[in-house]
Amino acid sequence: MRRFFQSHIRGFFSLIIVKVDEHIFYSAISTAAPAKAPREQRMPEVECIAILRDQNSGLEILESHSLDTALHRMRSLSEHRIRISYKTSISIICVKGFWENKAPTAIVHYLFLVYNLNCGFTPFSSRFKTSFRNFQNKLLFLCSSSSAPGNQRLAVRAFATQAPLPPNMVKAIRVHELGGPEVLKWEDVEIGEPNKGEIRVKNKAIGLNFIDVYFRKGVYKAAGFPFTPGVEAVGVVTAVGPGLTGIQVGDVVACAGGGSYAEEQILPADAVVPVPSSIDPVIAASVILKGMTTQFLIRRCFKVEKGHTVLVHAAAGGVGSLLCQWANALGATVIGTVSTKEKAAQAKEDGAHHVIIYTEEDFVARVNEITSGNGVDVVYDSVGKDTFEGSLACLKLRGYMVSFGQSSGTPDPVPLSALAAKSLFLTRPTLKHYKTTREELLENAGEVFMKVASGALRVRVNHTYPLSQAALAHADLEGRKTSGSVVLIP
C-alpha cells in the first residue's frame, strides 16, 4: 500500500480522515520525505480536510473543520501504520494536499483516493490556489457518478488504525445540584457529531437570563443532573448532520434553546435562525430570546396600540428595556419601574415617559397619580412576588396582567375574586408556546432582527463576562448589580 502512494503521488500525506457510519478514524503515513528532497517538498502542516459520504442521491460534505483537534488526536494514537480493510465500507476517503516546488511559488495539490469496484484505486488531483470551498466543489464533481470511470458509483474501503479515538472534549458550565451561583461548575464535557436533522455550533456569545437562575435554583425543573444551563446563544455552524440542507458550515445562527452555556453544542437544525451579517453576534446573542419574548408580549399576548398606557416593571432590564422602546414606538404611554436613579435615566432614554424608583416611592400610588385614577391597560411584570398584588391594583377595568417572570420569587395564590373586582385578565405566557412552528419562529426572530438592524430597537449590552465566570455573572444579576443585557463569552 505504501508503494502505491509513493508511485502515484509526488509528495507525502500526513493525515487521512475517514468516516464509517458515525465513527471517525484517523490514519497517518509515517514514511519520511526522501533525504534528498528539498525542504519545501517535505510535508507541510495540515490545513484542510473534507469528509464526504455517498448517499443514494449523491455526495454531501459532512465536515471540513477542526483540524487542530484532528492533529491533536492523531498525536495521541499509539499506532501510525497504514492498514486497509476490505470488510469495512464507506463512501469516500479524503486526504490532504502536498507541496510542489517546481513553480516559482509553491502550489498545494489536493488529492483524494477512491476505490471503484471495477478499476480499483483511482487517484484524482486538482490544483488550486483559491479557497478550500472551491476544492470541495471540485471534489464533489469528481466524485459524482457521472464522472467516475465507467459511470460507476464510487465505493470506498476504509483505512484505519486500531487505536481508540479520544472523545472530543469542550468546556461547559455544569450544574450537579440545585443552589446558589456556586453550583455552576466549569468542566470538560464530551461533544459528538450531529445526527440527522442536527448541527454542531461553536458558540461566540451567550445571553444571560433570569430563566437560567430559575433552572439553577429549581424553580424550573431541569430534565436531570448534571445539566448545562442557558437558553440563548449565537455561534458558527461547524458541522451538519447527514442529508441536511439549508444550513452549511460557516453559517452564523442564533438559538433560543437549552444548554447554551458551552463552548460548542449540538442543536436541532429547525431550532436555529440565521443571523444577519449586519448584526454583531454579541448583540444577536443578547436579543434572540429577550427580543422574541418582547415581540410576543407586545404584539400577540396583548396587542399594544397607540393610546394605550402600559406599566413595565424592571424597565432597565434586558426585556424591560426592549418593551419600553417597542411600546413607545407603537404610540403607547410607557410607565417604568426601576430600583436606582441610574437605571431610571436608562429607562428614560429607552422611551419610558414616566419612571418610578420603587425603592423611594409607592409605585401603585404613583401610577394612580399619573393615570388620574384610571389605571393602565396592561402590566408587564417579570418581578413576581414583590410586585404582583400591586400590579393588579394598577390595572383599569378589563385590564391585562401579563406575568412573565418571578425574579423576586413565586407570587402568592390569587383568588378569582381579586380578578372579578375589575373583570381583569391574567396570563402567564411562555415563549415556547408562541414559537410552536418553524414559521412562527422565523417570523418572530425575523421581526426582531429587522428592528435591531434598522436601529428601531437599541440593544444595551452593559456587561460581559467570560463563560468560565458564569457564577459571578449570576451573583451580580441576582444582586441587581446589572442593567440591560448581560452576555457570556466562551
C-alpha positions in Angstrom: 0.0 0.0 0.0 2.9 2.4 0.8 4.4 1.7 -2.7 1.0 2.6 -4.2 1.1 6.0 -2.6 4.7 6.7 -3.5 4.2 5.6 -7.1 1.2 7.8 -7.7 1.9 10.9 -5.6 4.9 13.2 -5.7 4.7 14.0 -2.0 3.7 12.6 1.3 0.4 12.7 3.1 0.4 13.3 6.8 -3.1 12.5 7.7 -6.1 10.6 6.3 -9.5 11.0 7.8 -12.3 8.6 7.0 -15.9 8.4 8.3 -17.5 5.0 8.7 -21.2 5.4 9.6 -21.0 7.5 12.8 -17.4 6.7 13.6 -14.4 8.7 12.5 -10.9 7.1 12.2 -7.6 8.7 11.6 -4.5 7.2 9.9 -1.1 8.5 9.1 1.5 7.6 6.5 4.6 7.6 8.6 7.2 7.4 5.9 9.5 10.3 5.9 10.3 12.5 2.9 13.3 11.4 0.8 16.5 12.6 2.3 17.4 14.4 -1.0 14.1 16.2 -1.2 14.4 20.0 -0.6 12.8 21.4 2.5 9.9 22.9 0.5 8.9 19.4 -0.7 8.5 18.0 2.8 5.1 17.6 4.4 3.5 21.0 5.4 1.1 21.5 8.2 -2.4 20.1 7.5 -4.7 23.0 6.6 -8.0 21.5 5.5 -9.8 18.2 5.2 -13.1 17.3 3.8 -15.2 14.3 4.8 -17.9 13.2 2.5 -20.4 10.5 2.4 -22.0 8.7 -0.6 -25.8 8.9 -0.4 -28.3 7.3 -2.8 -28.9 10.8 -4.2 -25.3 11.8 -4.4 -22.5 13.1 -2.1 -22.5 15.6 0.7 -20.0 17.3 2.8 -20.1 16.2 6.4 -17.2 18.0 7.9 -14.4 20.4 6.8 -13.0 21.8 10.0 -11.5 21.1 13.4 -8.1 20.2 12.0 -6.2 21.3 15.1 -8.4 18.8 17.0 -7.7 16.1 14.4 -3.9 16.6 14.7 -4.1 16.6 18.5 -6.0 13.3 18.3 -3.6 12.0 15.8 -0.6 12.6 18.1 -2.4 10.6 20.8 -2.7 7.5 18.7 -0.2 4.8 19.5 -0.2 3.2 16.1 0.6 5.1 12.9 0.7 2.3 10.4 -1.4 2.1 7.3 -3.9 -0.7 7.2 -6.5 -1.4 4.5 -9.7 -3.2 5.4 -11.7 -4.8 2.7 -14.6 -5.5 5.1 -15.3 -2.0 6.2 -17.2 0.0 3.6 -17.5 3.8 3.5 -18.3 6.1 0.7 -15.3 8.5 0.4 -11.9 8.9 1.8 -10.3 12.4 1.5 -6.7 13.1 2.1 -4.8 16.4 2.4 -2.6 18.1 -0.2 1.1 18.2 -0.7 3.6 20.8 -1.8 5.1 21.1 -5.3 8.1 23.3 -5.5 8.6 23.4 -9.3 6.7 26.6 -9.7 8.2 29.9 -8.6 5.6 29.8 -5.7 4.8 26.6 -4.0 1.4 25.2 -5.1 -0.7 23.0 -3.0 -2.2 19.9 -4.7 -5.3 18.5 -3.1 -5.6 14.8 -3.8 -8.0 12.1 -2.8 -8.3 8.4 -3.4 -11.4 6.5 -4.1 -12.0 2.8 -4.7 -14.0 1.8 -7.7 -15.5 -1.6 -7.8 -14.3 -2.1 -11.4 -10.9 -0.4 -11.7 -9.6 -0.3 -8.1 -7.9 2.7 -6.5 -8.0 5.8 -8.7 -6.2 8.9 -7.9 -7.7 12.3 -8.9 -5.9 15.5 -8.3 -6.7 19.1 -8.8 -4.5 22.2 -8.5 -5.8 25.2 -6.6 -4.6 28.4 -5.3 -8.1 29.6 -4.3 -10.3 28.8 -1.4 -11.0 25.4 0.2 -14.6 25.7 -0.8 -13.6 25.6 -4.5 -11.7 22.4 -3.7 -14.8 21.0 -2.1 -16.9 21.8 -5.1 -14.3 20.2 -7.4 -14.2 17.1 -5.2 -18.0 16.8 -5.3 -17.9 16.9 -9.1 -15.1 14.3 -9.4 -17.0 12.0 -7.0 -20.3 12.2 -8.8 -21.5 9.0 -10.5 -21.4 10.6 -14.0 -17.7 11.5 -13.7 -16.5 8.2 -12.2 -14.7 5.7 -14.5 -17.3 3.8 -16.4 -20.1 5.9 -14.9 -20.0 3.6 -11.9 -21.0 4.9 -8.5 -17.9 5.1 -6.3 -17.5 2.7 -3.4 -14.6 3.1 -1.0 -12.8 1.0 1.6 -11.6 2.5 4.8 -8.1 3.0 6.1 -8.0 2.9 9.8 -5.8 2.3 12.8 -6.9 0.2 15.7 -6.0 2.8 18.3 -9.0 4.1 20.3 -10.4 7.5 19.3 -10.2 10.0 22.2 -13.5 11.8 22.8 -14.0 15.4 21.5 -14.0 17.5 24.7 -15.2 21.0 25.1 -15.7 23.3 28.2 -19.1 23.9 29.6 -20.9 25.1 32.7 -22.5 22.2 34.5 -25.0 22.0 37.4 -24.8 18.9 39.6 -27.1 20.1 42.3 -29.5 23.0 43.0 -28.3 26.0 44.8 -26.7 29.4 44.5 -24.2 30.6 41.9 -21.5 28.4 43.5 -23.1 25.3 41.9 -22.1 26.4 38.4 -19.1 24.4 37.6 -16.6 24.9 34.7 -16.0 21.4 33.4 -14.9 19.3 30.4 -17.8 17.6 28.5 -17.8 15.4 25.5 -19.5 16.5 22.3 -20.2 14.2 19.5 -21.1 14.5 15.8 -24.5 15.8 14.7 -27.1 13.2 13.7 -29.8 13.6 11.1 -31.6 16.9 11.5 -28.9 18.3 13.8 -26.0 20.7 13.6 -22.9 21.4 15.8 -22.4 25.0 16.7 -19.3 26.8 18.2 -20.8 29.5 20.4 -19.5 33.0 20.1 -21.7 34.7 22.6 -24.3 33.5 25.2 -27.1 35.6 26.6 -27.7 35.5 30.4 -31.3 35.4 31.5 -33.2 35.1 34.8 -34.6 31.8 33.5 -31.1 30.5 33.9 -31.3 31.3 37.6 -34.7 29.6 37.8 -33.3 26.4 36.5 -30.3 26.6 38.8 -32.5 27.1 41.8 -35.1 24.5 40.8 -37.9 27.0 40.2 -38.0 25.4 36.8 -37.2 21.7 36.7 -34.3 20.5 34.5 -34.5 17.2 32.8 -31.9 15.7 35.1 -28.4 16.1 36.6 -25.9 17.2 35.7 -27.3 19.7 33.2 -25.9 22.6 31.2 -27.9 25.8 31.7 -28.5 28.6 29.2 -31.3 29.4 26.7 -29.8 32.0 24.4 -26.7 31.9 22.2 -25.2 32.8 18.8 -22.5 30.7 17.1 -20.9 29.4 13.9 -22.0 26.1 12.4 -19.1 23.7 12.4 -20.8 20.5 11.2 -24.1 19.4 9.9 -25.9 16.1 10.1 -26.3 13.7 7.2 -28.7 14.8 4.5 -29.3 18.3 6.0 -29.9 21.1 3.6 -30.5 24.8 4.1 -27.7 25.2 6.6 -24.0 24.8 5.9 -20.7 25.0 7.8 -19.7 28.6 8.4 -23.3 30.0 8.8 -23.9 32.2 11.8 -27.0 31.2 13.7 -28.9 32.0 16.8 -30.9 29.8 19.1 -33.3 30.3 22.0 -32.9 26.8 23.4 -31.4 24.9 26.3 -27.8 24.0 27.0 -26.1 27.2 25.7 -23.5 27.6 28.5 -21.0 25.7 26.5 -18.1 26.3 24.0 -19.9 24.0 21.5 -23.3 22.3 21.4 -25.4 20.0 19.2 -28.7 21.7 18.2 -31.8 20.7 16.2 -31.4 22.4 12.8 -35.0 23.6 12.9 -34.5 25.4 16.2 -31.9 27.9 14.9 -32.4 31.1 12.9 -29.9 32.8 10.6 -28.3 36.0 12.0 -28.0 38.9 9.5 -24.4 39.8 8.8 -25.1 43.4 9.8 -25.7 42.3 13.4 -22.8 41.6 15.7 -23.0 38.1 17.3 -22.8 39.7 20.8 -25.8 41.8 20.1 -27.7 38.9 18.5 -27.0 36.7 21.5 -28.4 39.2 23.8 -31.6 39.8 21.9 -32.6 36.5 20.4 -34.5 35.3 23.5 -35.3 38.7 25.0 -36.3 40.2 21.7 -38.6 37.3 20.8 -40.1 37.5 24.3 -40.7 41.2 23.8 -42.3 40.6 20.4 -44.9 38.1 21.5 -45.6 40.0 24.7 -46.3 43.3 22.9 -47.7 42.0 19.6 -49.5 38.8 20.4 -50.1 38.3 24.1 -51.6 41.8 24.5 -51.5 43.9 21.3 -50.2 47.3 22.3 -51.6 50.2 20.2 -51.5 53.9 20.1 -53.3 55.4 23.1 -52.7 52.6 25.5 -50.9 53.1 28.8 -48.5 50.3 29.8 -46.6 49.6 33.0 -43.3 47.9 32.7 -41.6 46.5 35.8 -37.8 46.2 35.7 -37.7 48.7 32.9 -33.9 48.9 32.8 -33.5 45.1 32.4 -33.0 43.2 29.2 -36.6 42.6 28.3 -37.8 45.7 30.1 -35.6 48.0 28.0 -36.9 46.4 24.8 -40.5 46.7 26.0 -40.2 50.4 26.7 -38.7 51.1 23.3 -41.2 49.0 21.3 -44.3 50.2 23.2 -43.1 53.8 22.8 -42.7 53.3 19.0 -46.2 52.0 18.8 -47.6 55.2 20.3 -48.3 54.0 23.9 -47.6 55.9 27.1 -45.0 54.0 29.0 -44.6 53.9 32.7 -41.5 52.1 34.0 -40.3 51.0 37.5 -36.6 50.7 38.4 -34.5 50.4 41.6 -32.0 53.2 41.2 -31.6 56.7 39.7 -29.0 55.4 37.2 -31.5 52.8 35.9 -34.2 55.5 35.8 -32.0 57.5 33.4 -31.6 54.5 31.1 -35.3 53.8 31.1 -36.0 57.4 30.1 -33.6 57.0 27.2 -35.4 53.8 26.2 -38.7 55.6 25.8 -40.4 55.5 29.3 -42.4 58.6 29.7 -42.7 58.2 33.4 -40.1 56.4 35.6 -40.8 55.3 39.2 -38.0 54.4 41.6 -39.9 51.9 43.6 -37.3 51.9 46.4 -38.2 55.5 47.1 -41.9 55.7 46.5 -45.0 53.5 46.3 -45.4 52.6 42.6 -49.2 51.9 43.0 -49.9 55.4 44.3 -47.6 56.9 41.7 -49.3 55.0 38.8 -52.7 56.1 40.1 -51.5 59.7 40.1 -50.0 59.5 36.6 -53.2 58.0 35.1 -55.6 60.3 37.1 -57.0 57.3 38.8 -57.9 55.4 35.6 -55.1 52.8 35.8 -53.2 51.2 33.0 -54.3 49.0 30.1 -51.6 46.3 30.7 -48.9 45.5 33.2 -45.8 43.6 32.1 -44.5 42.0 35.3 -41.3 40.0 35.4 -40.6 40.6 39.1 -43.3 38.4 40.6 -43.8 38.1 44.4 -42.8 41.7 45.3 -45.0 43.4 42.7 -47.8 41.1 41.8 -50.6 42.4 44.1 -49.6 46.0 43.3 -49.6 45.3 39.6 -53.3 44.1 39.8 -54.1 47.3 41.7 -52.7 49.4 38.9 -55.0 48.0 36.2 -58.0 49.7 34.8 -61.3 47.9 34.2 -60.8 44.9 31.9 -57.0 45.4 32.1 -54.5 42.7 31.3 -52.0 41.4 33.8 -49.1 39.7 32.0 -46.8 37.9 34.4 -43.8 36.6 32.6 -41.2 36.2 35.3 -40.6 36.0 39.1 -37.2 37.3 39.9 -38.3 38.1 43.4 -40.0 34.8 44.0 -43.2 33.0 43.2 -46.3 35.2 43.8 -48.8 34.1 46.4 -52.0 32.4 45.1 -54.6 34.9 43.8 -58.3 34.3 44.4 -60.6 34.7 41.4 -62.4 37.3 43.3 -59.4 39.6 43.0 -59.8 39.4 39.2 -63.6 39.7 39.3 -63.4 43.0 41.1 -62.4 44.8 37.8 -63.0 42.0 35.3 -59.3 41.6 34.9 -57.4 39.2 32.6 -54.4 37.3 34.0 -52.0 35.3 31.9 -48.7 33.6 32.5 -47.3 33.1 29.0 -44.0 31.5 27.9 -42.1 31.9 24.7 -42.2 28.2 23.7 -45.9 28.4 23.2 -45.5 31.3 20.8 -43.0 29.6 18.5 -44.6 26.2 18.1 -43.9 26.0 14.4 -40.9 26.8 12.3 -42.9 29.6 10.6 -43.7 31.3 13.9 -40.0 31.1 15.0 -38.8 32.7 11.7 -41.5 35.4 11.8 -40.8 36.3 15.4 -37.0 36.3 15.1 -37.1 38.0 11.7 -39.1 40.9 13.0 -36.7 41.3 16.0 -33.6 41.3 13.8 -35.2 43.7 11.4 -35.8 46.2 14.1 -32.3 45.8 15.5 -30.7 46.2 12.1 -32.7 49.3 11.3 -32.0 50.9 14.7 -35.6 50.8 15.8 -34.5 48.7 18.8 -31.3 49.6 20.7 -29.8 46.6 22.5 -27.9 47.5 25.6 -25.1 45.0 26.3 -23.9 46.7 29.5 -22.0 43.7 30.9 -19.9 40.9 29.5 -18.3 38.0 31.5 -16.1 35.1 30.4 -18.3 32.0 30.3 -16.0 30.4 32.9 -17.2 33.2 35.3 -20.9 32.5 34.9 -21.2 32.1 38.7 -20.1 35.7 39.2 -22.5 36.9 36.5 -25.3 35.1 38.2 -24.4 36.7 41.5 -24.4 40.2 40.0 -27.7 39.6 38.2 -29.4 38.4 41.4 -27.8 41.2 43.3 -29.3 43.8 40.9 -25.9 45.0 40.0 -26.6 44.7 36.3 -28.7 46.6 33.8 -29.6 46.0 30.2 -28.3 42.7 28.7 -25.6 40.5 30.1 -23.5 38.3 27.7 -21.1 35.5 28.5 -18.2 35.0 26.1 -16.8 31.4 25.7 
